[in-house]
Structure formats: C-alpha cells, structure tokens
Amino acid sequence: MMDYEDDVSSIPEPATLALVALGLIGIALLRRRRSIKSTT
C-alpha cells in the first residue's frame, strides 16, 4: 500500500498541472491589463 501511494505522489496529476497553468496564465493576464491601463 505504501509503495502505491509513493508512486502516485511522485507523479503530478494532470488536474493539478492544469490548475497551476491556469493560475499562471491568469496572473500574466492581470499584469498585462494593469500595465496597459497604467500606460494609457
């Protein structure tokens, strides 16, 4: 049982990677919007 849990935890789940990617994209978009508003 322990070996199985270790194997699962060592490999990141696709859902987790997707959430992290969406978060980074969201932050990038917010930064772009703020920089565009501040320059105009």
Biopython code that builds the backbone (N, CA, C, O; Angstrom):
import numpy as np
from Bio.PDB.StructureBuilder import StructureBuilder

atoms = [
    (1, "MET", "N", (0.825, -1.199, 0.000)),
    (1, "MET", "CA", (0.000, 0.000, 0.000)),
    (1, "MET", "C", (0.871, 1.265, 0.000)),
    (1, "MET", "O", (0.586, 2.219, -0.724)),
    (2, "MET", "N", (1.907, 1.265, 0.797)),
    (2, "MET", "CA", (2.758, 2.447, 0.895)),
    (2, "MET", "C", (3.481, 2.725, -0.424)),
    (2, "MET", "O", (3.640, 3.880, -0.820)),
    (3, "ASP", "N", (3.915, 1.671, -1.096)),
    (3, "ASP", "CA", (4.619, 1.863, -2.362)),
    (3, "ASP", "C", (3.703, 2.522, -3.386)),
    (3, "ASP", "O", (4.134, 3.393, -4.140)),
    (4, "TYR", "N", (2.451, 2.110, -3.412)),
    (4, "TYR", "CA", (1.488, 2.676, -4.363)),
    (4, "TYR", "C", (1.295, 4.173, -4.102)),
    (4, "TYR", "O", (1.274, 4.969, -5.041)),
    (5, "GLU", "N", (1.156, 4.548, -2.852)),
    (5, "GLU", "CA", (0.960, 5.964, -2.518)),
    (5, "GLU", "C", (2.185, 6.782, -2.890)),
    (5, "GLU", "O", (2.056, 7.908, -3.370)),
    (6, "ASP", "N", (3.375, 6.227, -2.674)),
    (6, "ASP", "CA", (4.595, 6.952, -3.023)),
    (6, "ASP", "C", (4.673, 7.188, -4.531)),
    (6, "ASP", "O", (5.086, 8.259, -4.975)),
    (7, "ASP", "N", (4.277, 6.192, -5.312)),
    (7, "ASP", "CA", (4.326, 6.330, -6.770)),
    (7, "ASP", "C", (3.354, 7.410, -7.241)),
    (7, "ASP", "O", (3.686, 8.206, -8.121)),
    (8, "VAL", "N", (2.174, 7.439, -6.666)),
    (8, "VAL", "CA", (1.181, 8.432, -7.073)),
    (8, "VAL", "C", (1.646, 9.840, -6.710)),
    (8, "VAL", "O", (1.475, 10.769, -7.500)),
    (9, "SER", "N", (2.226, 10.005, -5.535)),
    (9, "SER", "CA", (2.631, 11.330, -5.086)),
    (9, "SER", "C", (3.840, 11.853, -5.864)),
    (9, "SER", "O", (4.029, 13.065, -5.969)),
    (10, "SER", "N", (4.659, 10.952, -6.411)),
    (10, "SER", "CA", (5.846, 11.393, -7.132)),
    (10, "SER", "C", (5.495, 11.931, -8.520)),
    (10, "SER", "O", (6.255, 12.703, -9.104)),
    (11, "ILE", "N", (4.331, 11.513, -9.044)),
    (11, "ILE", "CA", (3.908, 11.970, -10.375)),
    (11, "ILE", "C", (2.785, 12.997, -10.207)),
    (11, "ILE", "O", (1.731, 12.656, -9.670)),
    (12, "PRO", "N", (2.981, 14.242, -10.651)),
    (12, "PRO", "CA", (1.943, 15.263, -10.525)),
    (12, "PRO", "C", (0.720, 14.924, -11.369)),
    (12, "PRO", "O", (0.846, 14.465, -12.504)),
    (13, "GLU", "N", (-0.459, 15.153, -10.809)),
    (13, "GLU", "CA", (-1.687, 14.842, -11.539)),
    (13, "GLU", "C", (-1.937, 15.886, -12.623)),
    (13, "GLU", "O", (-1.605, 17.059, -12.450)),
    (14, "PRO", "N", (-2.521, 15.460, -13.738)),
    (14, "PRO", "CA", (-2.838, 16.406, -14.829)),
    (14, "PRO", "C", (-3.734, 17.549, -14.353)),
    (14, "PRO", "O", (-3.567, 18.691, -14.782)),
    (15, "ALA", "N", (-4.674, 17.246, -13.476)),
    (15, "ALA", "CA", (-5.573, 18.290, -12.977)),
    (15, "ALA", "C", (-4.787, 19.340, -12.199)),
    (15, "ALA", "O", (-5.054, 20.536, -12.319)),
    (16, "THR", "N", (-3.820, 18.895, -11.403)),
    (16, "THR", "CA", (-3.014, 19.839, -10.626)),
    (16, "THR", "C", (-2.186, 20.721, -11.558)),
    (16, "THR", "O", (-2.094, 21.933, -11.365)),
    (17, "LEU", "N", (-1.591, 20.097, -12.565)),
    (17, "LEU", "CA", (-0.802, 20.880, -13.518)),
    (17, "LEU", "C", (-1.680, 21.876, -14.251)),
    (17, "LEU", "O", (-1.254, 23.002, -14.508)),
    (18, "ALA", "N", (-2.897, 21.483, -14.592)),
    (18, "ALA", "CA", (-3.821, 22.374, -15.293)),
    (18, "ALA", "C", (-4.172, 23.569, -14.410)),
    (18, "ALA", "O", (-4.202, 24.703, -14.887)),
    (19, "LEU", "N", (-4.437, 23.323, -13.129)),
    (19, "LEU", "CA", (-4.776, 24.420, -12.224)),
    (19, "LEU", "C", (-3.608, 25.387, -12.074)),
    (19, "LEU", "O", (-3.806, 26.602, -12.066)),
    (20, "VAL", "N", (-2.407, 24.862, -11.957)),
    (20, "VAL", "CA", (-1.230, 25.719, -11.837)),
    (20, "VAL", "C", (-1.043, 26.546, -13.109)),
    (20, "VAL", "O", (-0.745, 27.739, -13.043)),
    (21, "ALA", "N", (-1.218, 25.908, -14.261)),
    (21, "ALA", "CA", (-1.068, 26.609, -15.539)),
    (21, "ALA", "C", (-2.110, 27.715, -15.667)),
    (21, "ALA", "O", (-1.785, 28.831, -16.073)),
    (22, "LEU", "N", (-3.360, 27.410, -15.321)),
    (22, "LEU", "CA", (-4.418, 28.423, -15.401)),
    (22, "LEU", "C", (-4.118, 29.587, -14.455)),
    (22, "LEU", "O", (-4.367, 30.745, -14.789)),
    (23, "GLY", "N", (-3.587, 29.275, -13.287)),
    (23, "GLY", "CA", (-3.245, 30.328, -12.339)),
    (23, "GLY", "C", (-2.165, 31.251, -12.884)),
    (23, "GLY", "O", (-2.264, 32.473, -12.775)),
    (24, "LEU", "N", (-1.136, 30.655, -13.470)),
    (24, "LEU", "CA", (-0.048, 31.464, -14.032)),
    (24, "LEU", "C", (-0.540, 32.310, -15.197)),
    (24, "LEU", "O", (-0.148, 33.469, -15.331)),
    (25, "ILE", "N", (-1.399, 31.740, -16.044)),
    (25, "ILE", "CA", (-1.959, 32.489, -17.181)),
    (25, "ILE", "C", (-2.807, 33.646, -16.667)),
    (25, "ILE", "O", (-2.746, 34.755, -17.197)),
    (26, "GLY", "N", (-3.603, 33.376, -15.626)),
    (26, "GLY", "CA", (-4.440, 34.429, -15.050)),
    (26, "GLY", "C", (-3.610, 35.575, -14.508)),
    (26, "GLY", "O", (-3.944, 36.741, -14.716)),
    (27, "ILE", "N", (-2.532, 35.252, -13.814)),
    (27, "ILE", "CA", (-1.647, 36.289, -13.267)),
    (27, "ILE", "C", (-1.022, 37.098, -14.396)),
    (27, "ILE", "O", (-0.919, 38.322, -14.302)),
    (28, "ALA", "N", (-0.606, 36.422, -15.460)),
    (28, "ALA", "CA", (0.005, 37.114, -16.594)),
    (28, "ALA", "C", (-1.000, 38.067, -17.248)),
    (28, "ALA", "O", (-0.649, 39.189, -17.616)),
    (29, "LEU", "N", (-2.245, 37.616, -17.390)),
    (29, "LEU", "CA", (-3.271, 38.470, -17.998)),
    (29, "LEU", "C", (-3.565, 39.680, -17.113)),
    (29, "LEU", "O", (-3.738, 40.790, -17.616)),
    (30, "LEU", "N", (-3.623, 39.470, -15.810)),
    (30, "LEU", "CA", (-3.864, 40.597, -14.905)),
    (30, "LEU", "C", (-2.736, 41.618, -15.002)),
    (30, "LEU", "O", (-2.979, 42.824, -15.013)),
    (31, "ARG", "N", (-1.501, 41.126, -15.073)),
    (31, "ARG", "CA", (-0.362, 42.050, -15.185)),
    (31, "ARG", "C", (-0.433, 42.839, -16.485)),
    (31, "ARG", "O", (-0.141, 44.035, -16.507)),
    (32, "ARG", "N", (-0.825, 42.164, -17.578)),
    (32, "ARG", "CA", (-0.927, 42.865, -18.867)),
    (32, "ARG", "C", (-1.984, 43.953, -18.805)),
    (32, "ARG", "O", (-1.763, 45.078, -19.254)),
    (33, "ARG", "N", (-3.156, 43.600, -18.234)),
    (33, "ARG", "CA", (-4.243, 44.580, -18.166)),
    (33, "ARG", "C", (-3.833, 45.783, -17.336)),
    (33, "ARG", "O", (-4.106, 46.923, -17.712)),
    (34, "ARG", "N", (-3.173, 45.533, -16.202)),
    (34, "ARG", "CA", (-2.758, 46.640, -15.337)),
    (34, "ARG", "C", (-1.728, 47.518, -16.027)),
    (34, "ARG", "O", (-1.775, 48.742, -15.906)),
    (35, "SER", "N", (-0.784, 46.897, -16.759)),
    (35, "SER", "CA", (0.255, 47.688, -17.416)),
    (35, "SER", "C", (-0.321, 48.506, -18.564)),
    (35, "SER", "O", (0.121, 49.626, -18.819)),
    (36, "ILE", "N", (-1.311, 47.941, -19.258)),
    (36, "ILE", "CA", (-1.944, 48.672, -20.375)),
    (36, "ILE", "C", (-2.728, 49.863, -19.828)),
    (36, "ILE", "O", (-2.665, 50.958, -20.387)),
    (37, "LYS", "N", (-3.463, 49.654, -18.741)),
    (37, "LYS", "CA", (-4.244, 50.742, -18.156)),
    (37, "LYS", "C", (-3.351, 51.847, -17.620)),
    (37, "LYS", "O", (-3.692, 53.025, -17.731)),
    (38, "SER", "N", (-2.223, 51.489, -17.047)),
    (38, "SER", "CA", (-1.340, 52.496, -16.445)),
    (38, "SER", "C", (-0.595, 53.308, -17.515)),
    (38, "SER", "O", (-0.248, 54.465, -17.277)),
    (39, "THR", "N", (-0.352, 52.722, -18.668)),
    (39, "THR", "CA", (0.388, 53.432, -19.722)),
    (39, "THR", "C", (-0.505, 54.367, -20.523)),
    (39, "THR", "O", (-0.024, 55.363, -21.062)),
    (40, "THR", "N", (-1.797, 54.066, -20.612)),
    (40, "THR", "CA", (-2.685, 54.922, -21.419)),
    (40, "THR", "C", (-3.310, 56.010, -20.600)),
    (40, "THR", "O", (-4.080, 56.813, -21.126)),
]
sb = StructureBuilder()
sb.init_structure("model")
sb.init_model(0)
sb.init_chain("A")
sb.init_seg("    ")
for serial, (resi, resn, name, xyz) in enumerate(atoms, 1):
    if name == "N":
        sb.init_residue(resn, " ", resi, " ")
    sb.init_atom(name, np.array(xyz, "f"), 0.0, 1.0, " ", f" {name:<3s}", serial, name[0])
structure = sb.get_structure()
